Amino acid sequence: MGFAVMSLTDAAAGRVRSIVENAGNDAKGIRLSIKKGGCAGMEYAVDLVTDPNAKDDLVEHEGAKVWVAPEAVLYLLGTQMDFEVTALRSGFTFKNPNQTSACGCGESVELKPADLAALAAQGNPVVRPN
């Protein structure tokens, strides 16, 4: 039995499909990871995927494919990825229940690993697909 590490909104799926279509024939989707950086300590990193890593978790929605790096899974459990366009910027946004704070500029976040016991108590099976 598997589970989805995170979810994508229709807008995020549309943007991922657009990125893949504009990137050329080798593009398969995007990869989401977490890296150290910024004033809050961590940043979301989005990269183009041409050769998927077998160790990554795959999240699919409306034809869009997002691979999640194994080291990011505990920080992204329950996250909803969206794509937003405002008067000043456009980009992916993340509604992450594991986020404890963010910097003032919105570029970096502080994340804690997901509480697996709490997820299990809520009836969310935490089973990793092989």
N, CA, C and O of each residue as an XYZ file, in Angstrom:
520
protein
N       0.847     -1.184      0.000
C       0.000      0.000      0.000
C       0.883      1.235      0.000
O       1.816      1.320      0.799
N       0.614      2.188     -0.870
C       1.407      3.396     -0.955
C       0.642      4.596     -0.436
O      -0.524      4.491     -0.055
N       1.305      5.724     -0.427
C       0.681      6.962     -0.012
C       1.314      8.099     -0.799
O       2.407      7.955     -1.346
N       0.628      9.215     -0.853
C       1.176     10.391     -1.525
C       1.896     11.243     -0.495
O       1.302     11.652      0.502
N       3.148     11.506     -0.728
C       3.940     12.333      0.172
C       3.314     13.719      0.285
O       3.216     14.282      1.376
N       2.896     14.256     -0.849
C       2.323     15.594     -0.905
C       1.289     15.643     -2.017
O       1.090     14.657     -2.727
N       0.635     16.780     -2.170
C      -0.359     16.925     -3.231
C      -0.049     18.170     -4.058
O       0.676     19.064     -3.624
N      -0.620     18.199     -5.261
C      -0.477     19.338     -6.163
C      -1.859     19.887     -6.465
O      -2.812     19.130     -6.650
N      -1.961     21.194     -6.514
C      -3.210     21.805     -6.961
C      -3.256     21.726     -8.484
O      -2.256     21.402     -9.125
N      -4.403     22.019     -9.050
C      -4.527     22.049    -10.502
C      -3.581     23.085    -11.106
O      -2.989     22.853    -12.160
N      -3.440     24.238    -10.428
C      -2.549     25.293    -10.932
C      -1.098     24.821    -10.939
O      -0.368     25.081    -11.895
N      -0.672     24.131     -9.879
C       0.704     23.615     -9.829
C       0.922     22.579    -10.920
O       1.959     22.581    -11.584
N      -0.048     21.696    -11.109
C       0.076     20.674    -12.151
C       0.170     21.330    -13.524
O       0.962     20.899    -14.363
N      -0.618     22.353    -13.758
C      -0.567     23.063    -15.031
C       0.793     23.705    -15.271
O       1.312     23.669    -16.387
N       1.366     24.288    -14.231
C       2.680     24.928    -14.382
C       3.770     23.880    -14.618
O       4.672     24.095    -15.428
N       3.690     22.749    -13.911
C       4.675     21.676    -14.126
C       4.594     21.183    -15.562
O       5.625     21.014    -16.213
N       3.380     20.948    -16.070
C       3.219     20.506    -17.461
C       3.799     21.536    -18.428
O       4.448     21.168    -19.407
N       3.571     22.816    -18.162
C       4.093     23.879    -19.015
C       5.624     23.899    -19.010
O       6.245     24.070    -20.059
N       6.223     23.727    -17.849
C       7.687     23.681    -17.739
C       8.226     22.520    -18.557
O       9.193     22.678    -19.302
N       7.609     21.360    -18.424
C       8.061     20.163    -19.141
C       7.911     20.352    -20.652
O       8.820     20.018    -21.412
N       6.775     20.882    -21.088
C       6.543     21.095    -22.518
C       7.552     22.067    -23.114
O       8.001     21.876    -24.244
N       7.910     23.100    -22.373
C       8.844     24.120    -22.873
C      10.302     23.703    -22.750
O      11.175     24.337    -23.342
N      10.578     22.645    -21.989
C      11.959     22.220    -21.753
C      12.497     21.298    -22.842
O      13.713     21.149    -22.971
N      11.630     20.685    -23.617
C      12.094     19.787    -24.672
C      11.732     18.339    -24.403
O      11.125     18.002    -23.387
N      12.124     17.495    -25.345
C      11.722     16.089    -25.316
C      12.269     15.277    -24.150
O      11.640     14.303    -23.737
N      13.428     15.654    -23.609
C      14.034     14.871    -22.537
C      13.385     15.087    -21.180
O      13.542     14.252    -20.290
N      12.661     16.182    -20.998
C      12.066     16.504    -19.708
C      10.913     15.568    -19.387
O      10.070     15.284    -20.237
N      10.890     15.095    -18.148
C       9.834     14.178    -17.685
C       8.953     14.824    -16.617
O       7.785     14.462    -16.474
N       9.507     15.774    -15.870
C       8.804     16.424    -14.773
C       9.782     17.270    -13.990
O      10.814     17.690    -14.513
N       9.451     17.520    -12.719
C      10.354     18.282    -11.858
C      10.665     17.472    -10.609
O       9.961     16.520    -10.275
N      11.732     17.867     -9.927
C      12.156     17.223     -8.682
C      12.141     18.270     -7.587
O      12.684     19.363     -7.749
N      11.523     17.933     -6.481
C      11.451     18.818     -5.335
C      12.353     18.276     -4.234
O      12.277     17.105     -3.862
N      13.201     19.151     -3.726
C      14.074     18.779     -2.624
C      14.153     19.952     -1.657
O      13.582     21.015     -1.902
N      14.857     19.747     -0.569
C      15.072     20.768      0.447
C      16.569     20.979      0.542
O      17.336     20.017      0.573
N      16.987     22.232      0.587
C      18.416     22.498      0.766
C      18.600     23.518      1.878
O      17.696     24.294      2.187
N      19.787     23.502      2.473
C      20.103     24.477      3.511
C      20.387     25.804      2.845
O      21.064     25.874      1.819
N      19.854     26.866      3.452
C      20.104     28.187      2.898
C      19.074     29.194      3.361
O      18.073     28.838      3.981
N      19.327     30.449      3.054
C      18.414     31.515      3.418
C      18.487     31.852      4.893
O      19.127     31.146      5.673
N      17.831     32.930      5.267
C      17.919     33.381      6.654
C      17.127     32.504      7.624
O      17.408     32.529      8.822
N      16.153     31.734      7.151
C      15.401     30.845      8.035
C      16.007     29.442      8.100
O      15.599     28.632      8.932
N      16.976     29.147      7.229
C      17.713     27.891      7.336
C      17.499     26.867      6.249
O      18.393     26.058      5.999
N      16.325     26.864      5.574
C      16.056     25.869      4.539
C      15.318     26.524      3.376
O      14.615     27.521      3.540
N      15.499     25.936      2.202
C      14.815     26.425      1.009
C      14.281     25.240      0.216
O      14.871     24.159      0.217
N      13.161     25.456     -0.459
C      12.659     24.466     -1.398
C      13.480     24.594     -2.673
O      13.765     25.706     -3.118
N      13.858     23.482     -3.256
C      14.605     23.496     -4.516
C      13.805     22.727     -5.557
O      13.365     21.605     -5.308
N      13.619     23.333     -6.724
C      12.875     22.727     -7.821
C      13.816     22.608     -9.014
O      14.389     23.600     -9.467
N      13.968     21.389     -9.517
C      14.856     21.131    -10.650
C      14.127     20.324    -11.705
O      13.210     19.565    -11.390
N      14.529     20.483    -12.947
C      13.978     19.722    -14.058
C      14.478     18.276    -14.002
O      15.643     18.033    -13.688
N      13.609     17.329    -14.304
C      13.978     15.909    -14.313
C      13.992     15.400    -15.741
O      12.987     15.470    -16.450
N      15.141     14.888    -16.155
C      15.237     14.226    -17.453
C      15.447     12.728    -17.271
O      15.059     11.931    -18.125
N      16.059     12.352    -16.161
C      16.317     10.949    -15.846
C      15.906     10.715    -14.396
O      16.700     10.977    -13.492
N      14.687     10.228    -14.147
C      14.207     10.072    -12.775
C      15.109      9.176    -11.926
O      15.662      8.185    -12.404
N      15.238      9.550    -10.663
C      15.989      8.773     -9.689
C      15.029      7.736     -9.091
O      13.964      8.098     -8.592
N      15.391      6.475     -9.139
C      14.533      5.397     -8.649
C      14.232      5.513     -7.157
O      13.241      4.955     -6.686
N      15.066      6.225     -6.412
C      14.855      6.371     -4.967
C      13.876      7.490     -4.627
O      13.418      7.576     -3.488
N      13.548      8.342     -5.584
C      12.611      9.442     -5.351
C      11.176      8.931     -5.309
O      10.848      7.933     -5.951
N      10.329      9.611     -4.559
C       8.892      9.335     -4.555
C       8.259     10.126     -5.689
O       8.606     11.287     -5.907
N       7.342      9.512     -6.406
C       6.659     10.171     -7.521
C       5.255     10.581     -7.103
O       4.483      9.776     -6.583
N       4.942     11.848     -7.343
C       3.607     12.386     -7.111
C       3.090     12.831     -8.480
O       3.758     13.587     -9.184
N       1.900     12.360     -8.854
C       1.312     12.708    -10.142
C      -0.063     13.324     -9.942
O      -0.837     12.903     -9.083
N      -0.345     14.337    -10.762
C      -1.663     14.964    -10.746
C      -1.905     15.574    -12.119
O      -1.105     16.379    -12.596
N      -2.994     15.196    -12.743
C      -3.405     15.714    -14.053
C      -2.269     15.690    -15.076
O      -2.085     16.647    -15.828
N      -1.520     14.608    -15.100
C      -0.448     14.449    -16.074
C       0.875     15.082    -15.682
O       1.869     14.920    -16.389
N       0.903     15.794    -14.577
C       2.146     16.414    -14.097
C       2.859     15.436    -13.172
O       2.226     14.759    -12.362
N       4.185     15.368    -13.301
C       4.990     14.478    -12.473
C       5.979     15.278    -11.650
O       6.758     16.074    -12.175
N       5.928     15.044    -10.328
C       6.858     15.680     -9.401
C       7.529     14.578     -8.606
O       6.865     13.806     -7.914
N       8.845     14.509     -8.707
C       9.608     13.563     -7.914
C      10.082     14.265     -6.657
O      10.519     15.415     -6.710
N       9.998     13.573     -5.517
C      10.411     14.131     -4.227
C      11.655     13.387     -3.766
O      11.665     12.159     -3.675
N      12.696     14.146     -3.478
C      13.960     13.571     -3.021
C      13.762     12.861     -1.685
O      13.037     13.364     -0.826
N      14.396     11.699     -1.493
C      14.200     10.923     -0.263
C      14.499     11.709      1.007
O      13.801     11.555      2.010
N      15.530     12.549      0.974
C      15.897     13.302      2.170
C      14.906     14.415      2.504
O      14.977     14.998      3.586
N      13.985     14.716      1.589
C      12.990     15.762      1.811
C      11.639     15.223      2.263
O      10.791     15.990      2.717
N      11.429     13.920      2.144
C      10.107     13.334      2.394
C       9.558     13.688      3.774
O       8.414     14.132      3.874
N      10.335     13.506      4.837
C       9.823     13.779      6.187
C       9.466     15.242      6.394
O       8.624     15.559      7.234
N      10.095     16.141      5.637
C       9.801     17.568      5.744
C       8.612     17.983      4.888
O       8.043     19.055      5.091
N       8.232     17.135      3.926
C       7.169     17.491      2.984
C       5.873     16.707      3.171
O       4.897     16.976      2.470
N       5.835     15.748      4.093
C       4.614     14.968      4.302
C       3.434     15.896      4.587
O       3.494     16.727      5.494
N       2.381     15.752      3.820
C       1.175     16.557      4.013
C       1.186     17.909      3.324
O       0.232     18.675      3.462
N       2.239     18.221      2.588
C       2.371     19.522      1.927
C       1.497     19.595      0.671
O       1.352     18.615     -0.059
N       0.924     20.767      0.439
C       0.209     21.036     -0.807
C       1.032     22.041     -1.606
O       1.332     23.134     -1.127
N       1.390     21.662     -2.820
C       2.151     22.524     -3.716
C       1.174     23.239     -4.637
O       0.311     22.609     -5.247
N       1.314     24.556     -4.735
C       0.435     25.365     -5.571
C       1.294     26.233     -6.481
O       2.507     26.325     -6.291
N       0.676     26.864     -7.460
C       1.354     27.850     -8.294
C       0.517     29.103     -8.248
O      -0.695     29.067     -8.457
N       1.182     30.227     -7.969
C       0.472     31.476     -7.740
C       1.065     32.578     -8.605
O       2.281     32.670     -8.770
N       0.196     33.407     -9.150
C       0.611     34.580     -9.916
C       0.015     35.799     -9.235
O      -1.201     35.895     -9.066
N       0.881     36.736     -8.842
C       0.421     37.988     -8.239
C       0.954     39.144     -9.082
O       1.625     38.929    -10.092
N       0.656     40.354     -8.664
C       1.134     41.533     -9.389
C       2.655     41.656     -9.327
O       3.263     42.253    -10.215
N       3.273     41.097     -8.289
C       4.712     41.265     -8.099
C       5.550     40.028     -8.388
O       6.757     40.139     -8.605
N       4.933     38.856     -8.394
C       5.732     37.647     -8.600
C       4.853     36.494     -9.041
O       3.629     36.544     -8.923
N       5.492     35.462     -9.548
C       4.800     34.207     -9.823
C       5.738     33.090     -9.404
O       6.957     33.212     -9.523
N       5.168     32.007     -8.917
C       6.005     30.892     -8.518
C       5.235     29.853     -7.741
O       4.064     30.025     -7.403
N       5.936     28.764     -7.470
C       5.349     27.706     -6.660
C       5.264     28.168     -5.217
O       6.158     28.854     -4.720
N       4.184     27.789     -4.550
C       4.025     28.039     -3.119
C       3.773     26.704     -2.446
O       3.321     25.751     -3.080
N       4.069     26.643     -1.153
C       3.956     25.390     -0.416
C       3.194     25.614      0.882
O       3.606     26.409      1.727
N       2.084     24.911      1.032
C       1.320     24.919      2.276
C       1.790     23.681      3.034
O       1.314     22.572      2.792
N       2.725     23.886      3.948
C       3.430     22.772      4.579
C       3.137     22.737      6.073
O       3.494     23.673      6.788
N       2.489     21.668      6.565
C       2.189     21.573      7.991
C       3.443     21.404      8.853
O       3.371     21.515     10.077
N       4.578     21.140      8.231
C       5.834     20.949      8.962
C       6.667     22.229      9.032
O       7.772     22.225      9.575
N       6.137     23.317      8.485
C       6.846     24.594      8.518
C       6.595     25.268      9.858
O       5.447     25.433     10.272
N       7.671     25.657     10.536
C       7.537     26.308     11.833
C       7.700     27.818     11.745
O       7.192     28.543     12.600
N       8.402     28.306     10.720
C       8.538     29.744     10.502
C       9.074     29.991      9.096
O       9.479     29.066      8.392
N       9.065     31.268      8.708
C       9.590     31.668      7.401
C      10.279     33.014      7.555
O       9.978     33.772      8.477
N      11.195     33.306      6.657
C      11.868     34.603      6.696
C      10.915     35.668      6.155
O       9.898     35.349      5.538
N      11.247     36.906      6.387
C      10.405     38.011      5.953
C      10.262     38.125      4.447
O       9.225     38.571      3.955
N      11.297     37.722      3.703
C      11.228     37.842      2.238
C      10.486     36.669      1.603
O      10.154     36.718      0.419
N      10.222     35.612      2.379
C       9.468     34.472      1.861
C      10.277     33.490      1.050
O       9.708     32.581      0.445
N      11.592     33.645      1.018
C      12.434     32.756      0.222
C      12.934     31.540      0.991
O      13.296     30.533      0.383
N      12.957     31.619      2.309
C      13.427     30.464      3.069
C      12.478     30.182      4.232
O      11.714     31.046      4.664
N      12.553     28.950      4.721
C      11.642     28.478      5.762
C      12.405     27.675      6.800
O      13.532     27.235      6.572
N      11.765     27.499      7.938
C      12.264     26.564      8.940
C      11.282     25.403      8.965
O      10.077     25.599      9.126
N      11.807     24.189      8.805
C      10.964     22.994      8.750
C      11.373     22.015      9.833
O      12.543     21.925     10.205
N      10.384     21.281     10.335
C      10.655     20.179     11.250
C      10.200     18.897     10.573
O       9.288     18.933      9.747
N      10.812     17.772     10.899
C      10.333     16.514     10.319
C       8.891     16.239     10.757
O       8.492     16.613     11.860
N       8.122     15.593      9.902
C       6.737     15.239     10.224
C       6.706     14.290     11.408
O       7.613     13.479     11.594
N       5.654     14.398     12.206
C       5.446     13.516     13.352
C       4.721     12.264     12.848
O       3.504     12.277     12.662
N       5.468     11.201     12.633
C       4.890      9.976     12.069
C       3.848      9.352     12.990
O       2.859      8.797     12.511
N       4.049      9.431     14.292
C       3.075      8.872     15.232
C       1.747      9.616     15.133
O       0.683      8.999     15.184
N       1.806     10.939     14.993
C       0.575     11.727     14.857
C      -0.137     11.406     13.554
O      -1.364     11.323     13.521
N       0.620     11.227     12.487
C       0.013     10.853     11.209
C      -0.670      9.495     11.291
O      -1.770      9.312     10.769
N      -0.016      8.550     11.945
C      -0.600      7.214     12.098
C      -1.868      7.276     12.943
O      -2.838      6.573     12.661
N      -1.862      8.115     13.978
C      -3.038      8.254     14.839
C      -4.219      8.861     14.087
O      -5.374      8.603     14.425
N      -3.927      9.666     13.070
C      -4.980     10.272     12.252
C      -5.499      9.314     11.185
O      -6.422      9.642     10.441
N      -4.900      8.135     11.118
C      -5.332      7.156     10.135
C      -4.621      7.288      8.808
O      -5.078      6.727      7.812
N      -3.518      8.013      8.762
C      -2.733      8.159      7.542
C      -1.634      7.122      7.552
O      -0.649      7.291      8.271
N      -1.763      6.054      6.782
C      -0.715      5.036      6.788
C       0.582      5.583      6.187
O       0.579      6.155      5.097
N       1.649      5.406      6.888
C       2.943      5.872      6.404
C       3.696      4.643      5.909
O       4.471      4.024      6.637
N       3.443      4.318      4.661
C       4.047      3.148      4.030
C       4.818      3.621      2.817
O       4.253      4.295      1.956
N       6.063      3.294      2.730
C       6.890      3.693      1.600
C       6.769      2.647      0.500
O       6.976      1.461      0.759
N       6.434      3.064     -0.739
C       6.393      2.107     -1.836
C       7.807      1.647     -2.171
O       8.759      2.420     -2.067
N       7.939      0.402     -2.568
C       9.262     -0.128     -2.957
C       9.451     -0.049     -4.436
O      10.498     -0.447     -4.947
